[in-house]
Amino acid sequence: QVQLVESGGDVRQPGGSLTLSCAASRSLDRLYKVSWYRRAPGQERELVASITVTQHINYSDSVRGRFTISRDTSKNTVYLQMTSLSTEDTAVYYCNALDLHATSEWWGRGTQVTVSS
C-alpha cells in the first residue's frame, strides 16, 4: 500500500504560478511512474504530466511548455510547477502512482487549484 498526499493547491489569478507537491509513503525508486491528473468541473479526468523511475517525462499538450514535473527522491516527493496559469487550469489535481510492475496503482485525495480574476 502506498499513501500519496497532495498539497499546494490554492487560488491564483490568470498568468500566475503555483507548485503542487505529492508526497509518497514509498521510495520513488520503488514506483514505476508517478503522474499528475486533473478533473475540472463537469469534465473527464485528464492526464497532466508523468515521470518514470528512469525520469522519462510526459506532458499533455495543454500544459507542455507551462508546467514542469520533477521529483526529489530524498523527500519521496514529486512536484508540479505550474506557470502561465489560465482559468482552464482550474481543477482538482490528483497524484497517481504505479508500482514497478505496473500492476498496482494508488491515488491521492487531490488538491484544488482555482484560477480566477
Secondary structure as GFF3:
##gff-version 3
##sequence-region A 1 117
A	DSSP	beta_strand	4	7	.	.	.	ID=ss1
A	DSSP	beta_strand	11	12	.	.	.	ID=ss2
A	DSSP	beta_strand	18	24	.	.	.	ID=ss3
A	DSSP	three_ten_helix	28	30	.	.	.	ID=ss4
A	DSSP	beta_strand	31	39	.	.	.	ID=ss5
A	DSSP	beta_strand	46	52	.	.	.	ID=ss6
A	DSSP	beta_strand	57	59	.	.	.	ID=ss7
A	DSSP	beta_strand	67	72	.	.	.	ID=ss8
A	DSSP	beta_strand	77	82	.	.	.	ID=ss9
A	DSSP	three_ten_helix	87	89	.	.	.	ID=ss10
A	DSSP	beta_strand	91	99	.	.	.	ID=ss11
A	DSSP	beta_strand	105	107	.	.	.	ID=ss12
A	DSSP	beta_strand	111	115	.	.	.	ID=ss13
###
